[in-house]
Amino acid sequence: MNKIVYLNSHLEKFRKEPEIKIKLEDLESLSRYPNLLERDKKTTKIFVKCFKNKETYNEFLKKIPDNVDRLGRFYLITVYWIAYTNYYHSDKFDEEMGICLESIDQNIILLDSPHFCKKVYHYLVKPELLDTLWVKIIIKLINLLKKFLT
C-alpha cells in the first residue's frame, strides 16, 4: 500500500497543468491596473461583466471607458486575454501563450511591465488576427445589400 501511495504522489509532480490558474474571485484584483492609485469601479465592473459573459478581448476593448489611458488599455487587454484564455480554454493556454511569447520575443509573462503589455496588445490586434473579423463583417454587409436590392 505504501508503494502505491508513494507512486501516486510522485506522478502528481509530472501532471500537466497550467502554471497560472485564474479564478472568478481574482477578476476584480486583475482589473486594477497599476497606473491608477485607486480602483476605477466602472472599469472593474465592465471587466468582470464582459468576462462572465464570455466576450472576446475585442468586444471588451470597445467597452473600455475613454478615461483609461493607453498604458491602462494595454494592461487591461493583456490581462483580460490571459485570464480569458486560462479560464475558458485552459487546455490550449500553454500553447497559446507559447505562440504569443514567441511572437513578441519574450520568455515569461510580465504583467507589471508596460512594455510587455504593449507588445501583447499589438500582437492581439495585428491585422492577421483581425482579417477574419473584417471578412465576416464584409460578408454580412454583402448579404444585407443583397437583401436590400432584391
DSSP file (Angstrom, degrees, kcal/mol; ACC not computed):
  #  RESIDUE AA STRUCTURE BP1 BP2  ACC     N-H-->O    O-->H-N    N-H-->O    O-->H-N    TCO  KAPPA ALPHA  PHI   PSI    X-CA   Y-CA   Z-CA
    1    1 A M     >        0   0    0      0, 0.0     4,-2.1     0, 0.0     5,-0.2   0.000 360.0 360.0 360.0 -40.4    0.0    0.0    0.0
    2    2 A N  H  >  +     0   0    0      1,-0.2     4,-2.3     2,-0.2     5,-0.2   0.866 360.0  53.3 -63.6 -36.0    2.8    2.4    0.8
    3    3 A K  H  > S+     0   0    0      2,-0.2     4,-2.4     1,-0.2    -1,-0.2   0.873 107.8  50.9 -67.6 -36.0    4.4    2.0   -2.6
    4    4 A I  H  > S+     0   0    0      2,-0.2     4,-2.5     1,-0.2    -2,-0.2   0.931 111.4  46.8 -67.2 -45.4    1.2    2.8   -4.3
    5    5 A V  H  X S+     0   0    0     -4,-2.1     4,-2.3     1,-0.2     5,-0.2   0.920 113.4  49.4 -61.6 -43.7    0.7    6.0   -2.4
    6    6 A Y  H  X S+     0   0    0     -4,-2.3     4,-2.0     1,-0.2    -2,-0.2   0.918 111.2  49.1 -62.1 -44.2    4.3    7.0   -3.0
    7    7 A L  H  X S+     0   0    0     -4,-2.4     4,-2.3     2,-0.2    -2,-0.2   0.914 111.1  49.7 -63.2 -43.8    4.0    6.3   -6.7
    8    8 A N  H  X S+     0   0    0     -4,-2.5     4,-1.6     1,-0.2    -1,-0.2   0.911 111.7  47.5 -62.4 -43.1    0.8    8.4   -7.0
    9    9 A S  H  X S+     0   0    0     -4,-2.3     4,-0.6     1,-0.2    -1,-0.2   0.849 112.0  51.3 -68.2 -31.5    2.2   11.3   -5.1
   10   10 A H  H >< S+     0   0    0     -4,-2.0     3,-0.8    -5,-0.2     4,-0.4   0.887 107.9  51.8 -70.2 -38.9    5.3   11.1   -7.3
   11   11 A L  H >< S+     0   0    0     -4,-2.3     3,-1.4     1,-0.2     4,-0.4   0.813  97.2  67.4 -68.3 -30.5    3.3   11.1  -10.5
   12   12 A E  H >< S+     0   0    0     -4,-1.6     3,-0.8     1,-0.3    -1,-0.2   0.783  90.3  64.4 -62.2 -25.6    1.3   14.2   -9.5
   13   13 A K  T << S+     0   0    0     -3,-0.8    -1,-0.3    -4,-0.6    -2,-0.2   0.804 105.7  44.2 -64.3 -28.4    4.5   16.2   -9.8
   14   14 A F  T <  S+     0   0    0     -3,-1.4    -1,-0.2    -4,-0.4    -2,-0.2   0.369  81.3 119.9-103.3   3.6    4.6   15.5  -13.6
   15   15 A R    <   -     0   0    0     -3,-0.8     2,-0.8    -4,-0.4    -3,-0.0  -0.476  68.8-117.3 -69.5 141.4    0.9   16.1  -14.4
   16   16 A K        +     0   0    0     -2,-0.1    -1,-0.1     3,-0.0    -2,-0.1  -0.718  51.5 147.1 -87.7 110.3    0.5   18.8  -17.0
   17   17 A E        -     0   0    0     -2,-0.8     4,-0.1    77,-0.0    74,-0.0  -0.982  54.5 -93.1-135.9 148.5   -1.5   21.8  -15.6
   18   18 A P        -     0   0    0      0, 0.0    72,-0.0     0, 0.0    73,-0.0  -0.328  26.3-136.7 -60.1 141.7   -1.1   25.5  -16.4
   19   19 A E  S    S+     0   0    0      1,-0.1     2,-0.5     2,-0.0    -3,-0.0   0.844  93.5  57.2 -67.8 -32.4    1.2   27.3  -14.0
   20   20 A I        -     0   0    0      2,-0.0     2,-0.5    63,-0.0    -1,-0.1  -0.866  68.6-173.5-100.8 130.4   -1.3   30.2  -13.8
   21   21 A K        -     0   0    0     -2,-0.5     2,-0.4    -4,-0.1    66,-0.1  -0.961   9.5-155.1-127.2 114.5   -4.8   29.3  -12.7
   22   22 A I        -     0   0    0     -2,-0.5     2,-0.3    61,-0.2    -2,-0.0  -0.699   8.8-167.7 -90.6 136.1   -7.4   32.1  -12.8
   23   23 A K    >   -     0   0    0     -2,-0.4     3,-1.5     1,-0.1     4,-0.4  -0.879  32.9-117.5-118.3 154.4  -10.5   32.1  -10.5
   24   24 A L  G >  S+     0   0    0     -2,-0.3     3,-1.1     1,-0.3     4,-0.4   0.808 114.2  62.1 -60.4 -29.5  -13.6   34.2  -10.8
   25   25 A E  G 3  S+     0   0    0      1,-0.2     4,-0.4     2,-0.1     3,-0.3   0.747  98.3  58.0 -67.7 -22.2  -12.8   35.7   -7.4
   26   26 A D  G <> S+     0   0    0     -3,-1.5     4,-2.0     1,-0.2    -1,-0.2   0.562  80.3  90.0 -84.2  -9.2   -9.5   37.1   -8.8
   27   27 A L  H <> S+     0   0    0     -3,-1.1     4,-1.9    -4,-0.4    -1,-0.2   0.892  83.3  51.6 -60.3 -43.6  -11.1   39.2  -11.6
   28   28 A E  H  4 S+     0   0    0     -4,-0.4     4,-0.4    -3,-0.3    -1,-0.2   0.904 111.7  46.7 -62.5 -40.6  -11.6   42.4   -9.6
   29   29 A S  H >4 S+     0   0    0     -4,-0.4     3,-0.8     1,-0.2    -1,-0.2   0.849 111.0  53.0 -71.1 -31.5   -8.0   42.4   -8.5
   30   30 A L  H 3< S+     0   0    0     -4,-2.0    -1,-0.2     1,-0.2    -2,-0.2   0.826 101.8  60.0 -69.3 -30.7   -6.8   41.7  -12.1
   31   31 A S  T 3< S+     0   0    0     -4,-1.9     2,-0.9    -5,-0.2    -1,-0.2   0.562  82.0  93.8 -78.3  -6.3   -8.8   44.6  -13.4
   32   32 A R    <   -     0   0    0     -3,-0.8     7,-0.1    -4,-0.4    -1,-0.0  -0.763  67.5-156.5 -87.8 107.3   -6.9   47.1  -11.3
   33   33 A Y    >   -     0   0    0     -2,-0.9     3,-1.6     1,-0.1    39,-0.1  -0.604  22.0-117.5 -89.5 149.4   -4.1   48.4  -13.5
   34   34 A P  T 3  S+     0   0    0      0, 0.0    -1,-0.1     0, 0.0    38,-0.1   0.643 102.3  72.2 -62.6 -19.7   -1.0   49.9  -11.9
   35   35 A N  T 3  S+     0   0    0     34,-0.1     2,-0.4     2,-0.0    37,-0.0   0.740  89.5  69.3 -71.7 -20.8   -1.3   53.4  -13.3
   36   36 A L    <   -     0   0    0     -3,-1.6     4,-0.1     1,-0.1     3,-0.0  -0.818  66.3-156.1-100.1 135.7   -4.3   54.3  -11.0
   37   37 A L  S    S+     0   0    0     -2,-0.4     2,-0.3     1,-0.1    -1,-0.1   0.885  84.6  37.3 -74.5 -38.1   -3.8   54.7   -7.3
   38   38 A E  S    S-     0   0    0      1,-0.0     2,-0.1     0, 0.0    -1,-0.1  -0.839  99.5 -95.1-114.3 155.1   -7.4   53.8   -6.6
   39   39 A R        -     0   0    0     -2,-0.3     2,-0.9     1,-0.1     3,-0.1  -0.407  27.0-133.1 -70.7 136.4   -9.6   51.3   -8.3
   40   40 A D     >  -     0   0    0     -9,-0.2     4,-2.4     1,-0.2     5,-0.2  -0.812  17.2-163.4 -89.3 106.4  -11.8   52.5  -11.1
   41   41 A K  H  > S+     0   0    0     -2,-0.9     4,-2.5     1,-0.2    -1,-0.2   0.849  85.5  53.8 -63.0 -36.2  -15.2   50.9  -10.3
   42   42 A K  H  > S+     0   0    0      2,-0.2     4,-2.2     1,-0.2    -1,-0.2   0.930 111.2  44.9 -65.5 -45.2  -16.7   51.4  -13.7
   43   43 A T  H  > S+     0   0    0      2,-0.2     4,-2.7     1,-0.2    -2,-0.2   0.907 113.4  50.8 -65.0 -41.9  -13.7   49.7  -15.5
   44   44 A T  H  X S+     0   0    0     -4,-2.4     4,-2.6     2,-0.2     5,-0.2   0.918 109.9  50.0 -61.5 -43.7  -13.8   46.9  -12.9
   45   45 A K  H  X S+     0   0    0     -4,-2.5     4,-2.5     1,-0.2    -2,-0.2   0.911 112.8  46.3 -62.5 -43.4  -17.5   46.3  -13.5
   46   46 A I  H  X S+     0   0    0     -4,-2.2     4,-2.7     2,-0.2     5,-0.3   0.913 111.9  52.1 -64.5 -43.4  -17.1   46.2  -17.3
   47   47 A F  H  X S+     0   0    0     -4,-2.7     4,-2.1     1,-0.2    -2,-0.2   0.945 114.3  41.3 -57.2 -51.6  -14.1   43.9  -17.0
   48   48 A V  H  X S+     0   0    0     -4,-2.6     4,-2.6     2,-0.2     5,-0.2   0.902 115.4  50.4 -66.9 -42.1  -16.0   41.4  -14.8
   49   49 A K  H  X S+     0   0    0     -4,-2.5     4,-1.8    -5,-0.2    -2,-0.2   0.930 112.4  46.1 -63.7 -46.3  -19.2   41.6  -16.8
   50   50 A C  H  <>S+     0   0    0     -4,-2.7     5,-2.6     1,-0.2    -1,-0.2   0.905 113.4  50.7 -62.5 -41.0  -17.5   41.0  -20.1
   51   51 A F  H ><5S+     0   0    0     -4,-2.1     3,-1.4    -5,-0.3    -2,-0.2   0.937 111.3  46.1 -63.4 -46.8  -15.5   38.1  -18.6
   52   52 A K  H 3<5S+     0   0    0     -4,-2.6    -1,-0.2     1,-0.3    -2,-0.2   0.799 111.1  53.3 -68.0 -27.5  -18.6   36.4  -17.2
   53   53 A N  T 3<5S-     0   0    0     -4,-1.8    -1,-0.3    -5,-0.2    -2,-0.2   0.375 112.8-121.9 -85.8   4.9  -20.5   36.9  -20.5
   54   54 A K  T < 5 +     0   0    0     -3,-1.4     2,-0.2     1,-0.2    -3,-0.2   0.840  51.0 167.4  58.8  38.2  -17.6   35.2  -22.3
   55   55 A E      < -     0   0    0     -5,-2.6    -1,-0.2    -6,-0.1    -2,-0.0  -0.578  35.4-113.2 -81.5 146.5  -17.0   38.3  -24.5
   56   56 A T     >  -     0   0    0     -2,-0.2     4,-2.2     1,-0.1     5,-0.2  -0.186  28.3-103.6 -73.3 169.4  -13.7   38.3  -26.5
   57   57 A Y  H  > S+     0   0    0      1,-0.2     4,-2.4     2,-0.2     5,-0.1   0.813 121.8  57.8 -65.6 -28.6  -11.0   40.8  -25.9
   58   58 A N  H  > S+     0   0    0      2,-0.2     4,-1.5     1,-0.2    -1,-0.2   0.914 107.8  45.8 -66.2 -42.1  -12.1   42.8  -29.0
   59   59 A E  H  > S+     0   0    0      1,-0.2     4,-0.7     2,-0.2    -2,-0.2   0.891 113.9  49.4 -66.7 -38.9  -15.5   43.2  -27.5
   60   60 A F  H >X S+     0   0    0     -4,-2.2     3,-0.9     1,-0.2     4,-0.8   0.897 105.6  57.8 -65.3 -40.1  -14.1   44.2  -24.2
   61   61 A L  H >< S+     0   0    0     -4,-2.4     3,-0.7     1,-0.3    -1,-0.2   0.872 103.1  53.3 -58.2 -39.0  -11.7   46.7  -25.9
   62   62 A K  H 3< S+     0   0    0     -4,-1.5    -1,-0.3     1,-0.2    -2,-0.2   0.743 109.2  49.9 -68.3 -22.8  -14.7   48.5  -27.4
   63   63 A K  H << S+     0   0    0     -3,-0.9    -1,-0.2    -4,-0.7    -2,-0.2   0.522  78.4 115.5 -96.1  -6.6  -16.3   48.9  -23.9
   64   64 A I  S << S-     0   0    0     -4,-0.8   -21,-0.1    -3,-0.7     9,-0.0  -0.459  74.9-109.2 -65.3 131.6  -13.3   50.3  -22.0
   65   65 A P    >   -     0   0    0      0, 0.0     3,-1.4     0, 0.0    -1,-0.1  -0.174  19.1-118.4 -61.6 155.3  -14.1   53.8  -20.9
   66   66 A D  T 3  S+     0   0    0      1,-0.3    -2,-0.1    -3,-0.1    -3,-0.0   0.720 107.2  70.5 -68.1 -22.0  -12.4   56.8  -22.5
   67   67 A N  T 3  S+     0   0    0      2,-0.0     2,-0.5     0, 0.0    -1,-0.3   0.589  75.6  99.0 -74.3  -7.3  -10.8   57.9  -19.3
   68   68 A V  S <  S-     0   0    0     -3,-1.4     5,-0.0     1,-0.1    -4,-0.0  -0.693  73.5-134.2 -81.6 124.8   -8.5   54.9  -19.4
   69   69 A D     >  -     0   0    0     -2,-0.5     4,-2.3     1,-0.1     5,-0.2  -0.123  26.6 -95.7 -73.1 174.2   -5.0   55.9  -20.7
   70   70 A R  H  > S+     0   0    0      1,-0.2     4,-2.7     2,-0.2     5,-0.2   0.916 124.5  49.6 -59.1 -47.4   -3.1   53.9  -23.4
   71   71 A L  H  > S+     0   0    0      1,-0.2     4,-2.4     2,-0.2    -1,-0.2   0.885 110.3  52.3 -61.8 -36.9   -1.0   52.0  -20.9
   72   72 A G  H  > S+     0   0    0      2,-0.2     4,-3.0     1,-0.2    -1,-0.2   0.902 109.1  49.4 -63.4 -41.3   -4.1   51.1  -19.0
   73   73 A R  H  X S+     0   0    0     -4,-2.3     4,-2.6     2,-0.2     5,-0.3   0.922 110.1  50.8 -62.9 -44.5   -5.7   49.8  -22.1
   74   74 A F  H  X S+     0   0    0     -4,-2.7     4,-2.1     1,-0.2    -2,-0.2   0.937 114.3  44.3 -58.0 -46.8   -2.6   47.7  -22.9
   75   75 A Y  H  X S+     0   0    0     -4,-2.4     4,-2.9     2,-0.2     5,-0.3   0.941 113.8  48.7 -63.9 -49.1   -2.6   46.3  -19.4
   76   76 A L  H  X S+     0   0    0     -4,-3.0     4,-2.6     1,-0.2    -2,-0.2   0.906 113.5  45.8 -62.0 -43.5   -6.4   45.6  -19.3
   77   77 A I  H  X S+     0   0    0     -4,-2.6     4,-2.7    -5,-0.2     5,-0.2   0.911 114.2  49.1 -66.7 -41.2   -6.5   43.8  -22.7
   78   78 A T  H  X S+     0   0    0     -4,-2.1     4,-2.4    -5,-0.3    -2,-0.2   0.948 115.5  42.5 -62.1 -49.1   -3.4   41.8  -21.9
   79   79 A V  H  X S+     0   0    0     -4,-2.9     4,-2.8     2,-0.2     5,-0.3   0.902 114.4  51.7 -65.4 -41.0   -4.8   40.7  -18.5
   80   80 A Y  H  X S+     0   0    0     -4,-2.6     4,-3.0    -5,-0.3     5,-0.2   0.938 111.9  45.9 -61.2 -47.2   -8.2   40.1  -20.0
   81   81 A W  H  X S+     0   0    0     -4,-2.7     4,-2.7     2,-0.2     5,-0.3   0.918 114.8  46.7 -64.4 -43.7   -6.9   37.9  -22.8
   82   82 A I  H  X S+     0   0    0     -4,-2.4     4,-2.4    -5,-0.2    -2,-0.2   0.938 116.6  44.2 -64.1 -46.0   -4.6   35.9  -20.5
   83   83 A A  H  X S+     0   0    0     -4,-2.8     4,-2.8    -5,-0.2     5,-0.3   0.918 114.9  48.9 -64.4 -43.9   -7.4   35.4  -17.9
   84   84 A Y  H  X>S+     0   0    0     -4,-3.0     4,-2.7    -5,-0.3     5,-0.6   0.932 114.2  44.8 -61.8 -47.8  -10.0   34.5  -20.6
   85   85 A T  H  X5S+     0   0    0     -4,-2.7     4,-1.3    -5,-0.2     7,-0.3   0.905 116.4  46.9 -64.5 -41.3   -7.7   32.0  -22.3
   86   86 A N  H  <5S+     0   0    0     -4,-2.4    -2,-0.2    -5,-0.3    -1,-0.2   0.906 119.6  37.8 -67.3 -42.2   -6.7   30.5  -19.0
   87   87 A Y  H  <5S+     0   0    0     -4,-2.8     3,-0.4    -5,-0.2    -2,-0.2   0.933 129.3  26.5 -78.9 -47.6  -10.2   30.2  -17.6
   88   88 A Y  H  <5S+     0   0    0     -4,-2.7    -3,-0.2    -5,-0.3    -2,-0.2   0.705 134.6  29.1 -93.3 -20.6  -12.3   29.2  -20.6
   89   89 A H    >X< +     0   0    0     -4,-1.3     3,-1.6    -5,-0.6     4,-0.7  -0.325  68.4 148.7-133.1  50.9   -9.6   27.5  -22.8
   90   90 A S  T 34 S+     0   0    0     -3,-0.4     3,-0.5     1,-0.3     4,-0.5   0.781  70.0  61.8 -62.0 -27.0   -7.3   26.1  -20.2
   91   91 A D  T 34 S+     0   0    0      1,-0.2    -1,-0.3     2,-0.1     4,-0.2   0.779 113.3  35.6 -69.3 -24.5   -6.4   23.1  -22.4
   92   92 A K  T <> S+     0   0    0     -3,-1.6     4,-2.9    -7,-0.3     5,-0.2   0.385  91.2  99.2-104.7   1.2   -5.0   25.5  -25.0
   93   93 A F  H  X S+     0   0    0     -4,-0.7     4,-2.9    -3,-0.5     5,-0.3   0.922  82.3  45.8 -59.3 -50.7   -3.5   28.0  -22.6
   94   94 A D  H  > S+     0   0    0     -4,-0.5     4,-2.1     1,-0.2    -1,-0.2   0.900 115.7  47.6 -61.2 -40.7    0.1   26.8  -22.7
   95   95 A E  H  > S+     0   0    0     -4,-0.2     4,-2.2     2,-0.2    -1,-0.2   0.935 114.0  46.1 -65.8 -46.9    0.1   26.6  -26.5
   96   96 A E  H  X S+     0   0    0     -4,-2.9     4,-2.4     1,-0.2    -2,-0.2   0.913 114.4  47.5 -62.9 -43.6   -1.5   30.0  -27.0
   97   97 A M  H  X S+     0   0    0     -4,-2.9     4,-3.1    -5,-0.2     5,-0.3   0.883 110.2  53.6 -66.1 -37.3    0.9   31.7  -24.5
   98   98 A G  H  X S+     0   0    0     -4,-2.1     4,-2.2    -5,-0.3    -2,-0.2   0.922 110.4  46.4 -61.9 -44.1    3.8   30.0  -26.1
   99   99 A I  H  X S+     0   0    0     -4,-2.2     4,-2.2     2,-0.2    -2,-0.2   0.924 115.3  47.0 -63.7 -44.6    2.9   31.3  -29.5
  100  100 A C  H  X S+     0   0    0     -4,-2.4     4,-1.8     2,-0.2    -2,-0.2   0.950 113.1  47.2 -62.7 -50.6    2.3   34.8  -28.2
  101  101 A L  H  <>S+     0   0    0     -4,-3.1     5,-2.8     1,-0.2     4,-0.3   0.880 113.4  49.1 -61.9 -38.1    5.5   34.9  -26.2
  102  102 A E  H ><5S+     0   0    0     -4,-2.2     3,-0.9    -5,-0.3    -1,-0.2   0.899 109.6  52.4 -66.8 -39.8    7.5   33.6  -29.2
  103  103 A S  H 3<5S+     0   0    0     -4,-2.2    -2,-0.2     1,-0.2    -1,-0.2   0.818 115.3  40.1 -66.2 -31.4    5.9   36.2  -31.5
  104  104 A I  T 3<5S-     0   0    0     -4,-1.8    -1,-0.2    -5,-0.1    -2,-0.2   0.295 112.7-115.8-102.8  10.0    6.8   39.1  -29.2
  105  105 A D  T < 5 +     0   0    0     -3,-0.9     2,-0.3    -4,-0.3    -3,-0.2   0.916  69.7 132.5  57.9  49.3   10.3   37.8  -28.3
  106  106 A Q      < -     0   0    0     -5,-2.8    -1,-0.2    -6,-0.1    -2,-0.1  -0.900  45.9-160.3-125.0 157.1    9.6   37.3  -24.6
  107  107 A N  S    S+     0   0    0     -2,-0.3     2,-0.3     1,-0.2    -1,-0.1   0.722  74.0  23.0-105.8 -30.2   10.3   34.3  -22.3
  108  108 A I  S    S-     0   0    0     -7,-0.1     2,-0.5     2,-0.0    -1,-0.2  -0.896  84.2 -95.5-136.7 163.8    7.9   34.9  -19.4
  109  109 A I        -     0   0    0     -2,-0.3     2,-0.4    -3,-0.1   -12,-0.0  -0.702  36.6-178.7 -82.0 123.8    4.7   36.7  -18.6
  110  110 A L    >   +     0   0    0     -2,-0.5     3,-1.5     1,-0.1     7,-0.3  -0.734  10.6 169.7-125.8  81.3    5.4   40.2  -17.1
  111  111 A L  T 3  S+     0   0    0     -2,-0.4    -1,-0.1     1,-0.3   -32,-0.1   0.748  77.7  59.7 -66.6 -23.0    2.1   41.8  -16.3
  112  112 A D  T 3  S+     0   0    0    -79,-0.1    -1,-0.3     4,-0.0     3,-0.1   0.589  88.1  89.1 -79.4  -9.7    3.9   44.6  -14.3
  113  113 A S    <>  -     0   0    0     -3,-1.5     4,-2.2     1,-0.2     5,-0.2  -0.798  61.0-161.4 -94.7 116.5    5.8   45.6  -17.4
  114  114 A P  H  > S+     0   0    0      0, 0.0     4,-2.3     0, 0.0     5,-0.2   0.855  94.8  56.7 -60.1 -34.0    4.1   48.3  -19.6
  115  115 A H  H  > S+     0   0    0      2,-0.2     4,-2.1     1,-0.2     5,-0.1   0.916 107.5  47.1 -64.3 -43.2    6.5   47.2  -22.5
  116  116 A F  H  > S+     0   0    0     -6,-0.2     4,-2.5     2,-0.2     5,-0.2   0.933 112.6  49.0 -62.3 -46.9    5.3   43.6  -22.2
  117  117 A C  H  X S+     0   0    0     -4,-2.2     4,-2.6    -7,-0.3    -2,-0.2   0.876 110.2  51.6 -62.7 -37.7    1.6   44.6  -22.1
  118  118 A K  H  X S+     0   0    0     -4,-2.3     4,-2.4     2,-0.2    -1,-0.2   0.908 109.9  49.3 -65.6 -41.3    2.1   46.9  -25.2
  119  119 A K  H  X S+     0   0    0     -4,-2.1     4,-2.0     2,-0.2    -2,-0.2   0.924 112.9  46.5 -63.0 -44.7    3.7   44.0  -27.1
  120  120 A V  H  X S+     0   0    0     -4,-2.5     4,-2.6     2,-0.2    -2,-0.2   0.920 111.0  53.1 -64.3 -43.1    0.9   41.6  -26.3
  121  121 A Y  H  X S+     0   0    0     -4,-2.6     4,-2.0     1,-0.2    -2,-0.2   0.939 112.0  44.2 -56.5 -49.6   -1.7   44.3  -27.1
  122  122 A H  H  < S+     0   0    0     -4,-2.4    -1,-0.2     1,-0.2     4,-0.2   0.818 111.3  54.6 -69.1 -29.3   -0.2   44.8  -30.6
  123  123 A Y  H >< S+     0   0    0     -4,-2.0     3,-0.8    -5,-0.2    -1,-0.2   0.912 110.5  46.7 -64.7 -42.3    0.2   41.1  -31.1
  124  124 A L  H 3< S+     0   0    0     -4,-2.6    -2,-0.2     1,-0.2    -1,-0.2   0.841 117.0  41.1 -71.6 -33.5   -3.5   40.6  -30.4
  125  125 A V  T 3< S+     0   0    0     -4,-2.0    -1,-0.2    -5,-0.2    -2,-0.2   0.225  82.6 131.8-101.9  15.7   -4.8   43.4  -32.6
  126  126 A K  S X> S-     0   0    0     -3,-0.8     4,-1.4    -4,-0.2     3,-1.0  -0.318  71.6-107.9 -65.8 154.5   -2.4   42.8  -35.5
  127  127 A P  H 3> S+     0   0    0      0, 0.0     4,-1.7     0, 0.0    -1,-0.1   0.784 113.7  62.6 -57.6 -32.5   -4.1   42.7  -38.9
  128  128 A E  H 3> S+     0   0    0      1,-0.2     4,-0.6     2,-0.2    -3,-0.0   0.895 107.6  44.1 -62.8 -37.5   -3.8   38.9  -39.4
  129  129 A L  H <4 S+     0   0    0     -3,-1.0     4,-0.5     1,-0.2     3,-0.3   0.828 116.1  47.1 -74.2 -31.0   -6.0   38.3  -36.4
  130  130 A L  H  X S+     0   0    0     -4,-1.4     4,-2.6     1,-0.2     5,-0.2   0.648  91.0  82.7 -85.2 -14.7   -8.4   40.9  -37.4
  131  131 A D  H  X S+     0   0    0     -4,-1.7     4,-2.6     1,-0.2     5,-0.2   0.908  90.5  50.5 -55.8 -43.8   -8.7   39.8  -41.0
  132  132 A T  H  X S+     0   0    0     -4,-0.6     4,-2.1    -3,-0.3    -1,-0.2   0.876 109.9  51.1 -64.3 -35.5  -11.2   37.1  -40.1
  133  133 A L  H  > S+     0   0    0     -4,-0.5     4,-2.2     2,-0.2    -2,-0.2   0.937 111.5  46.8 -65.0 -46.2  -13.3   39.7  -38.3
  134  134 A W  H  X S+     0   0    0     -4,-2.6     4,-2.7     1,-0.2    -2,-0.2   0.882 110.1  53.5 -64.3 -38.1  -13.2   42.0  -41.3
  135  135 A V  H  X S+     0   0    0     -4,-2.6     4,-2.4    -5,-0.2    -1,-0.2   0.924 109.4  48.7 -62.3 -43.5  -14.1   39.2  -43.7
  136  136 A K  H  X S+     0   0    0     -4,-2.1     4,-2.2     2,-0.2    -2,-0.2   0.906 112.2  48.6 -62.6 -41.4  -17.1   38.3  -41.5
  137  137 A I  H  X S+     0   0    0     -4,-2.2     4,-2.4     2,-0.2    -2,-0.2   0.919 111.8  48.7 -65.1 -43.8  -18.2   42.0  -41.4
  138  138 A I  H  X S+     0   0    0     -4,-2.7     4,-2.6     2,-0.2    -2,-0.2   0.902 110.4  51.1 -63.9 -41.4  -17.9   42.3  -45.2
  139  139 A I  H  X S+     0   0    0     -4,-2.4     4,-2.4     2,-0.2    -1,-0.2   0.913 110.5  49.3 -62.7 -42.1  -19.8   39.1  -45.8
  140  140 A K  H  X S+     0   0    0     -4,-2.2     4,-2.3     2,-0.2    -2,-0.2   0.910 111.3  49.6 -63.5 -41.1  -22.6   40.4  -43.6
  141  141 A L  H  X S+     0   0    0     -4,-2.4     4,-2.5     2,-0.2    -2,-0.2   0.905 110.4  50.0 -63.7 -41.4  -22.7   43.7  -45.4
  142  142 A I  H  X S+     0   0    0     -4,-2.6     4,-2.4     2,-0.2    -2,-0.2   0.923 110.9  49.4 -62.9 -43.5  -22.8   42.0  -48.8
  143  143 A N  H  X S+     0   0    0     -4,-2.4     4,-2.1     1,-0.2    -2,-0.2   0.888 111.0  49.9 -63.3 -39.3  -25.7   39.8  -47.6
  144  144 A L  H  X S+     0   0    0     -4,-2.3     4,-2.4     2,-0.2    -1,-0.2   0.904 110.6  49.8 -64.1 -41.4  -27.5   42.9  -46.3
  145  145 A L  H  X S+     0   0    0     -4,-2.5     4,-2.6     2,-0.2    -2,-0.2   0.898 109.3  52.0 -63.2 -40.9  -27.0   44.7  -49.6
  146  146 A K  H  X S+     0   0    0     -4,-2.4     4,-1.4     2,-0.2    -2,-0.2   0.917 111.6  46.5 -60.6 -44.1  -28.3   41.6  -51.5
  147  147 A K  H  < S+     0   0    0     -4,-2.1    -2,-0.2     1,-0.2    -1,-0.2   0.896 113.6  49.4 -65.1 -39.6  -31.5   41.6  -49.3
  148  148 A F  H  < S+     0   0    0     -4,-2.4    -2,-0.2     1,-0.2    -1,-0.2   0.885 112.2  47.0 -67.6 -39.0  -31.9   45.3  -49.8
  149  149 A L  H  <        0   0    0     -4,-2.6    -1,-0.2     1,-0.2    -2,-0.2   0.709 360.0 360.0 -78.3 -20.9  -31.5   45.2  -53.6
  150  150 A T     <        0   0    0     -4,-1.4    -1,-0.2    -5,-0.2    -2,-0.2   0.464 360.0 360.0 -96.3 360.0  -33.9   42.3  -54.0
